[in-house]
Amino acid sequence: MENVARPWAALWALVIGFFMILVDTTIVSVANPSIMAGLGAGINEVIWVTSAYLLAYAVPLLITGRLGDRFGPKNLYLTGLVVFTLASAWCGLAGSIEALILARVVQGLGAALMTPQTMAVITRVFPPDRRGAAMGIWGAVAGIATLVGPVLGGVLVDSLGWEWIFFINVPVGVVAFIMAFKFVPSLSTHPHRFDILGVVLSAVGMFLLVFGIQEGESHNWGTIVGPITVPGMIVSGVVVLVLFVLWQAFNKRGEPLLPLALFRDRNFSLANGAITAIGFAVTSMSLPLVFFFQIVRGLTPTQSALMLVPMAVIAAALAPLAGKLVDKINPRYIAVTGLLLLAISLFWYSALLSPDIDIYWLLLPSALLGIANAGMWSPVSSTATRNLPPHQAGAGSGVYNTTRQIGSVLGSASIAALIQARLAAELGAGASTSDFAQGGGLPAALHEGFSAAMAQSLLLPAAVAVVGAVIVAFFAKPKPPQWGPRAEAAAASASASAGAAAGAPDAAAAGSPAASPSSPGAGSPSASPVVEG
């Protein structure tokens, strides 16, 4: 920990940027139909607005934390904030869907620069006995952003147009920059060896996999161009990702992006599998619901966002209770319950979606989703790094955040492919997107088929939630906490020895500064429901 005179001022300065990132990811979900109408885009194109952002956000996370260690977390945070704010203005000014997707890529890169620095600063400026309170505020901000994003997005789209969900970031970004420049301290830096080949392999592999999955239905799972086929692209993506993992195992000269030794801990490995399933499910579930609310039932963006308010309110209210229970009983039981409730609520939604359903019935599964979310984030996140020694917790949190984002990317791409496939099956290939993409509305005769397609699409995140429940059922009982003065002293000694061997001075060589068990990447609901829009 570094001696900082005003750590709370630094925290509140960082909270503004963190809040902006989370609101921006949730705010887009209710605007998708309006973006389709305004830019004449189809379903697959508009989903790329989310997928491109998530992909650009997820891939660099393994290295941006180390960039902060090398050049200073404050410098990287301010750089990312400038990139994010300027890209937000670009998004609002985009005159085509292609320009919007490109701007969202740049926006995602800005968010990737910012996120690890916020974790690092909080970990380094707050002493262990005050860090929990700081992380509590951090988690509360995430919960509030979950509620504010869709509602604010609905109001802005209804009153000013979809462009303003991005323009709103410009004044917020300016205020955030001024506060961060003034209150966030300049912290010490550490040299690193950067695994450039690892970055390239992970980026190429993820792009090939996500592009192949999301574009597969558009190309009838056949040829994309020339000799390039959808199956070939997906297989190539998997092969490149396998090569990435092998490179991480055999790369002895530089610092691996993915410390494979972390996965020797059973609970860490299972928690990463579970958070991948959770990220997949909560990202993919919102799109069929928003399309149903707005296109079939004719709700405004604001009204459709209000349909999800029970989920956000109940989750925010019950999350502190769930967090306390995690410390008293085996987290496995809470996590299994939460994930099963998530699956049940999505199956319930799927059974209810029809053109003539009383809209108020749909508030019931929304409320159940709130209970589910309160029960799954905290136990899975806290279990991820609880058994890791302090000097590995920072690296563990970084990997955990990355796997969550990867799950979100795969969820966004997969739901795009499934929605297109089900629309083509229910409405006919010619009616899959053209009947409503131009803003003319969906003919009443197609409401039944469209509703059926959305209901069927919800079965995918429901099934993935069941898989997540099976994974967490194998959690081992957590070990007693390893945190305290002796553990930190031992960690310092261990990391110093490791740093000397690797040519790096401290635990930052593992990926990022050591975090507390309640760091945002490990224990708070920073990856909160619908956070990926």
C-alpha positions in Angstrom: 0.0 0.0 0.0 1.3 3.5 -0.8 0.8 6.5 1.5 -1.9 8.7 0.0 -3.3 11.7 1.9 -6.8 11.6 0.3 -7.7 8.1 -0.8 -11.5 8.7 -0.6 -11.2 11.7 -3.0 -9.3 9.4 -5.4 -12.1 6.7 -5.0 -14.9 9.1 -5.8 -13.0 10.5 -8.8 -12.6 7.0 -10.2 -16.2 6.1 -9.4 -17.4 8.6 -12.0 -15.5 7.0 -14.8 -16.4 3.5 -13.6 -20.1 4.5 -13.5 -19.9 5.9 -17.0 -18.5 2.6 -18.4 -21.2 0.5 -16.8 -24.0 2.8 -17.7 -22.8 2.9 -21.3 -22.8 -0.9 -21.6 -26.3 -1.2 -20.2 -27.7 1.8 -21.9 -27.3 0.4 -25.4 -29.7 -2.6 -24.9 -32.9 -0.6 -25.0 -31.7 1.5 -27.9 -31.1 -1.4 -30.4 -34.5 -1.2 -32.2 -34.1 2.6 -32.5 -30.6 2.2 -33.9 -31.9 -0.3 -36.4 -34.5 2.1 -37.5 -32.3 5.1 -37.6 -29.4 3.5 -39.5 -31.4 1.0 -41.6 -29.6 -1.9 -40.0 -30.5 -5.5 -39.5 -30.4 -7.6 -36.4 -27.0 -9.0 -36.9 -25.5 -5.6 -37.7 -27.0 -4.0 -34.6 -25.8 -6.8 -32.4 -22.3 -6.1 -33.7 -22.6 -2.7 -31.9 -22.5 -4.6 -28.7 -20.2 -7.5 -29.7 -17.5 -5.2 -31.2 -17.5 -3.2 -27.9 -17.2 -6.3 -25.8 -14.5 -7.9 -28.0 -12.4 -4.7 -27.9 -13.0 -4.5 -24.2 -12.1 -8.1 -23.3 -9.0 -8.9 -25.3 -6.7 -6.2 -24.0 -7.6 -6.7 -20.3 -4.8 -9.2 -19.9 -2.2 -6.6 -20.8 -3.6 -3.2 -19.9 -3.1 -3.8 -16.2 0.6 -4.3 -16.8 0.7 -1.1 -19.0 -0.6 0.7 -15.9 2.1 -0.8 -13.8 4.7 0.2 -16.4 3.5 3.8 -17.2 1.5 4.6 -14.1 -2.2 3.7 -13.4 -3.2 7.4 -13.4 -1.7 8.0 -16.8 -3.3 5.0 -18.4 -6.7 5.8 -16.7 -6.7 9.3 -18.1 -5.6 8.1 -21.5 -8.4 5.5 -21.5 -10.9 8.2 -20.4 -10.0 10.5 -23.2 -10.3 7.7 -25.7 -13.6 6.5 -24.3 -15.1 10.1 -24.2 -14.0 11.0 -27.8 -15.2 7.6 -29.1 -18.6 8.3 -27.4 -18.9 11.5 -29.4 -17.9 9.6 -32.5 -20.7 7.0 -31.8 -23.3 9.7 -31.6 -22.2 11.3 -34.8 -22.0 8.0 -36.7 -24.1 8.2 -39.9 -23.9 4.5 -40.7 -24.0 1.2 -38.8 -20.4 0.5 -39.9 -19.1 3.8 -38.5 -21.0 3.1 -35.3 -19.4 -0.4 -34.9 -15.9 1.0 -35.6 -16.5 3.8 -33.0 -17.6 1.2 -30.5 -14.4 -0.8 -31.0 -12.4 2.4 -30.1 -14.8 2.9 -27.1 -14.1 -0.6 -25.9 -10.3 -0.1 -26.1 -10.7 3.0 -23.9 -12.7 1.0 -21.4 -10.1 -1.7 -21.4 -7.4 0.9 -20.6 -9.5 2.3 -17.7 -10.8 -0.8 -15.9 -7.6 -2.4 -14.5 -6.2 1.0 -13.4 -9.3 1.6 -11.2 -8.7 -1.8 -9.4 -5.0 -1.1 -9.0 -5.4 2.4 -7.6 -7.9 1.3 -5.0 -5.8 -1.7 -3.9 -2.7 0.5 -3.6 -4.1 3.6 -1.8 -6.4 1.9 0.8 -5.0 0.0 3.7 -6.5 -3.6 4.2 -8.7 -2.5 7.1 -10.4 0.2 5.0 -10.4 -1.5 1.7 -13.6 -3.4 2.3 -15.6 -0.1 2.8 -14.1 1.3 -0.4 -15.1 -1.9 -2.3 -18.6 -1.7 -0.8 -19.0 1.7 -2.5 -17.6 0.3 -5.7 -20.1 -2.5 -5.7 -23.0 -0.1 -4.8 -22.1 2.0 -7.8 -22.2 -1.1 -10.1 -25.7 -1.9 -8.8 -27.0 1.6 -9.3 -25.6 1.7 -12.8 -27.5 -1.5 -13.6 -30.7 0.3 -12.9 -29.9 3.7 -14.2 -28.5 2.6 -17.6 -31.6 1.1 -19.2 -34.0 3.7 -17.7 -31.7 6.6 -18.7 -31.3 5.1 -22.1 -35.0 4.8 -22.6 -35.6 8.4 -21.6 -32.9 9.7 -23.8 -34.0 7.6 -26.8 -37.6 8.7 -26.4 -36.9 12.4 -25.9 -33.7 13.1 -27.9 -32.9 10.1 -30.1 -30.5 7.1 -29.8 -27.5 9.3 -30.5 -27.8 10.9 -27.0 -27.0 7.6 -25.2 -23.5 8.3 -26.4 -23.4 12.1 -26.3 -24.3 12.0 -22.6 -20.8 10.6 -22.0 -19.0 13.7 -23.2 -19.8 16.1 -20.3 -19.5 13.2 -17.8 -16.1 12.3 -19.3 -14.9 15.9 -19.0 -15.9 16.1 -15.3 -14.4 12.6 -14.7 -11.1 13.7 -16.3 -10.8 16.9 -14.2 -11.5 15.0 -11.0 -9.2 12.2 -11.8 -6.4 14.6 -12.8 -6.8 16.5 -9.5 -7.5 13.7 -7.0 -6.0 10.4 -8.3 -2.4 10.2 -7.1 0.6 9.3 -9.3 1.8 5.9 -8.1 5.1 4.2 -8.5 5.8 2.2 -11.7 7.4 -1.1 -12.3 9.1 -2.5 -15.4 7.5 -5.4 -17.3 8.3 -7.7 -20.2 5.3 -7.6 -22.5 4.1 -10.8 -24.2 3.4 -9.4 -27.6 2.9 -12.8 -29.3 0.4 -13.7 -26.6 -1.6 -10.5 -27.2 -1.7 -11.2 -31.0 -2.7 -14.9 -30.5 -5.4 -14.1 -28.0 -6.8 -11.2 -30.1 -6.8 -13.2 -33.4 -8.3 -16.3 -31.8 -11.1 -14.5 -30.2 -11.9 -12.5 -33.3 -12.1 -15.6 -35.5 -14.2 -17.4 -33.0 -16.7 -14.6 -32.4 -16.9 -13.5 -36.0 -17.6 -17.0 -37.1 -20.3 -17.6 -34.6 -22.1 -14.3 -35.1 -21.8 -14.2 -38.9 -22.6 -17.9 -39.4 -26.3 -17.6 -39.9 -25.9 -14.6 -42.3 -23.7 -16.8 -44.5 -25.9 -20.0 -44.1 -22.9 -21.5 -42.2 -21.1 -21.8 -45.5 -18.6 -19.7 -47.5 -17.9 -16.1 -46.3 -15.6 -15.1 -49.2 -13.3 -17.1 -51.4 -11.9 -20.2 -49.6 -12.9 -18.8 -46.2 -15.9 -20.6 -44.6 -17.7 -20.1 -41.3 -16.8 -23.6 -39.9 -13.2 -23.0 -41.0 -13.1 -19.6 -39.2 -14.5 -21.1 -36.0 -12.1 -24.0 -36.0 -9.2 -21.7 -36.8 -10.2 -19.5 -33.9 -10.2 -22.5 -31.5 -6.8 -23.6 -32.8 -5.3 -20.2 -32.4 -6.6 -20.0 -28.8 -5.1 -23.4 -28.1 -1.8 -22.2 -29.4 -2.2 -19.1 -27.1 -2.6 -21.4 -24.1 0.4 -23.5 -25.1 2.5 -20.4 -25.6 1.5 -19.3 -22.1 2.8 -22.6 -20.7 6.1 -22.7 -22.6 7.0 -19.0 -22.7 9.7 -18.7 -20.1 11.4 -15.5 -21.2 8.6 -13.0 -20.8 5.7 -12.6 -18.4 2.7 -14.8 -19.5 -0.5 -13.0 -20.0 -2.4 -16.0 -18.5 -0.6 -17.4 -15.4 -1.7 -21.0 -15.8 -0.5 -21.8 -12.3 -3.6 -20.1 -10.9 -5.7 -22.9 -12.4 -4.2 -25.4 -10.0 -6.6 -24.1 -7.5 -9.9 -26.1 -8.0 -12.2 -23.3 -7.0 -10.5 -20.7 -9.1 -10.8 -22.9 -12.2 -14.5 -23.7 -11.5 -15.3 -20.1 -10.7 -13.9 -19.0 -14.0 -16.0 -21.5 -15.8 -19.0 -20.4 -13.8 -18.5 -16.6 -14.5 -18.1 -17.4 -18.2 -21.5 -19.0 -18.1 -23.0 -16.1 -16.1 -21.5 -13.5 -18.5 -22.9 -15.5 -21.4 -26.4 -15.8 -19.9 -26.9 -12.2 -18.6 -25.6 -10.7 -21.8 -27.6 -12.8 -24.2 -30.9 -12.7 -22.3 -31.7 -9.0 -22.6 -31.8 -8.7 -26.4 -34.8 -11.1 -27.1 -36.7 -9.4 -24.2 -36.1 -5.9 -25.5 -37.0 -6.9 -29.1 -40.3 -8.5 -27.8 -41.2 -5.5 -25.6 -40.6 -2.9 -28.3 -41.4 -4.7 -31.6 -44.2 -6.9 -30.6 -45.8 -5.1 -27.7 -45.0 -1.6 -29.0 -43.5 -0.3 -25.7 -41.3 2.7 -25.8 -37.6 2.3 -24.9 -38.4 3.8 -21.5 -41.3 1.4 -20.9 -39.3 -1.6 -22.0 -36.5 -0.6 -19.5 -39.0 -0.3 -16.7 -40.0 -3.9 -17.3 -36.6 -4.9 -16.0 -36.6 -2.6 -13.0 -37.9 -5.3 -10.6 -34.8 -7.3 -11.4 -32.4 -4.4 -10.7 -34.2 -3.2 -7.5 -34.5 -6.7 -5.9 -30.9 -7.6 -6.8 -29.6 -4.4 -5.3 -31.6 -4.9 -2.1 -30.7 -8.6 -1.6 -27.0 -8.4 -2.7 -25.7 -7.2 0.7 -27.6 -10.1 2.5 -26.1 -12.6 0.0 -22.7 -11.1 0.6 -23.0 -11.7 4.4 -24.3 -15.2 3.9 -21.2 -16.1 1.8 -19.0 -15.5 4.8 -21.1 -17.8 7.0 -22.1 -20.8 4.8 -20.6 -22.6 1.9 -20.9 -20.3 -1.1 -21.7 -23.3 -3.3 -25.2 -23.6 -2.0 -26.0 -19.9 -2.6 -24.4 -20.0 -6.1 -26.3 -23.1 -7.2 -29.6 -21.6 -6.0 -28.9 -18.3 -7.8 -28.0 -20.0 -11.1 -31.0 -22.4 -11.0 -33.3 -19.4 -10.3 -31.7 -17.6 -13.3 -32.5 -20.6 -15.5 -36.1 -20.9 -14.1 -36.8 -17.2 -14.7 -35.6 -17.5 -18.3 -37.6 -20.6 -18.9 -40.6 -18.8 -17.4 -40.1 -15.8 -19.7 -39.9 -18.2 -22.6 -43.2 -19.8 -21.7 -45.0 -16.4 -21.3 -43.8 -14.5 -24.4 -46.8 -14.2 -26.7 -48.5 -11.3 -28.5 -51.6 -11.3 -26.2 -49.9 -11.9 -22.8 -50.9 -9.3 -20.1 -47.7 -7.3 -19.9 -47.8 -7.2 -16.1 -47.3 -11.0 -15.9 -43.8 -10.4 -17.3 -42.8 -8.5 -14.2 -42.9 -11.7 -12.2 -40.0 -13.5 -13.9 -38.2 -10.1 -13.8 -38.5 -10.2 -10.0 -37.2 -13.7 -9.9 -34.2 -12.6 -12.0 -33.5 -10.1 -9.2 -33.4 -12.9 -6.6 -31.2 -15.0 -8.9 -28.7 -12.2 -9.5 -28.4 -11.4 -5.8 -27.5 -15.1 -5.2 -24.9 -15.8 -7.9 -22.5 -12.9 -8.4 -21.1 -12.6 -4.8 -20.5 -16.3 -4.0 -18.9 -17.1 -7.4 -16.7 -13.9 -7.3 -15.6 -14.3 -3.7 -14.8 -18.0 -4.3 -12.7 -17.3 -7.3 -9.7 -15.8 -5.4 -10.4 -16.8 -1.8 -8.0 -19.8 -1.8 -5.3 -17.9 -3.7 -2.4 -16.4 -1.7 -2.3 -12.6 -1.5 0.5 -12.2 -4.1 -1.6 -14.0 -6.7 -4.9 -12.4 -6.0 -4.3 -9.5 -8.4 -3.4 -11.7 -11.3 -6.4 -14.0 -10.4 -8.8 -11.0 -10.4 -7.4 -10.0 -13.8 -8.0 -13.4 -15.3 -11.4 -13.6 -13.7 -12.5 -10.3 -15.2 -11.2 -11.4 -18.6 -13.1 -14.7 -18.6 -16.3 -12.9 -17.6 -15.9 -10.5 -20.6 -15.2 -13.5 -22.9 -18.4 -15.1 -21.7 -20.2 -11.9 -22.5 -18.7 -11.7 -26.0 -19.6 -15.3 -26.8 -23.1 -14.7 -25.4 -23.6 -11.7 -27.6 -22.4 -13.5 -30.7 -24.3 -16.7 -30.0 -27.7 -14.9 -29.4 -27.2 -13.0 -32.6 -26.9 -16.2 -34.6 -29.8 -17.9 -32.8 -32.2 -15.0 -33.1 -31.5 -14.9 -36.9 -32.0 -18.6 -37.2 -35.3 -18.7 -35.2 -36.7 -15.7 -37.1 -35.9 -17.3 -40.4 -37.6 -20.5 -39.2 -40.7 -18.7 -37.8 -41.1 -15.9 -40.4 -39.3 -17.2 -43.4 -35.8 -16.1 -44.5 -37.0 -13.0 -46.4 -38.8 -11.7 -43.3 -36.1 -12.3 -40.8 -35.0 -8.7 -40.5 -36.4 -6.6 -43.3 -39.9 -6.3 -41.9 -39.0 -4.1 -39.0 -35.4 -2.9 -39.6 -36.5 0.3 -41.4 -38.7 1.4 -38.6 -42.0 0.7 -40.2 -43.1 -1.7 -37.5 -43.8 -5.4 -37.6 -47.1 -6.4 -39.3 -49.6 -7.9 -36.8 -49.6 -11.1 -38.8 -46.0 -11.7 -37.9 -46.3 -11.0 -34.2 -46.9 -14.6 -33.3 -43.9 -15.9 -35.2 -41.7 -13.1 -33.9 -42.7 -13.8 -30.3 -42.0 -17.5 -30.8 -38.6 -16.8 -32.1 -37.7 -14.6 -29.1 -39.1 -17.2 -26.7 -37.0 -19.9 -28.3 -33.9 -17.7 -28.2 -34.2 -17.3 -24.4 -33.8 -21.1 -24.0 -30.1 -20.7 -24.9 -29.1 -18.5 -21.9 -31.4 -20.6 -19.7 -29.5 -23.8 -20.7 -26.1 -22.0 -20.1 -27.3 -21.0 -16.7 -28.0 -24.7 -15.9 -24.5 -25.5 -17.0 -23.2 -22.8 -14.6 -25.2 -24.3 -11.8 -23.6 -27.7 -12.5 -20.1 -26.2 -12.4 -20.5 -24.4 -9.1 -22.0 -27.6 -7.5 -18.4 -28.9 -7.6 -17.0 -26.0 -5.6 -14.8 -27.3 -2.7 -15.4 -25.9 0.7 -13.3 -22.6 0.9 -10.2 -22.6 3.0 -9.9 -20.2 5.9 -8.9 -16.7 4.8 -5.2 -16.2 4.2 -5.2 -12.5 4.7 -3.5 -10.6 7.4 -0.1 -9.1 8.4 1.7 -12.4 8.3 0.2 -13.5 5.0 1.0 -10.1 3.5 4.6 -10.3 4.8 5.0 -13.8 3.3 3.4 -12.6 0.1 5.9 -9.7 -0.1 8.8 -12.1 0.4 7.5 -14.6 -2.2 6.8 -12.0 -4.8 10.2 -10.4 -4.2 11.9 -13.7 -4.9 9.7 -14.3 -7.9 10.4 -10.8 -9.2 14.2 -11.3 -8.8 14.0 -14.5 -10.8 12.0 -13.0 -13.5 13.7 -9.6 -13.6 10.7 -7.8 -12.2 10.7 -6.1 -8.7 7.4 -7.2 -7.2 4.1 -9.0 -7.5 3.1 -6.8 -10.4 4.9 -9.3 -12.5 2.0 -11.7 -11.9 -0.4 -9.4 -13.7 -1.5 -6.5 -11.4 -1.0 -5.4 -7.8 -2.2 -7.7 -5.2 -5.9 -7.2 -4.5 -8.0 -7.8 -1.4 -10.5 -10.6 -1.5 -13.2 -8.0 -2.2 -11.5 -6.4 -5.1 -13.8 -5.4 -7.9 -12.6 -8.2 -10.1 -13.0 -10.7 -7.4 -15.8 -9.9 -5.0 -18.0 -7.0 -6.0 -20.9 -7.1 -8.4 -19.0 -5.0 -11.0 -20.0 -7.6 -13.5 -23.6 -7.0 -12.7 -26.7 -8.2 -14.6 -27.3 -6.8 -18.1 -24.1 -4.9 -17.7 -23.0 -5.8 -21.2 -26.2 -4.6 -22.8 
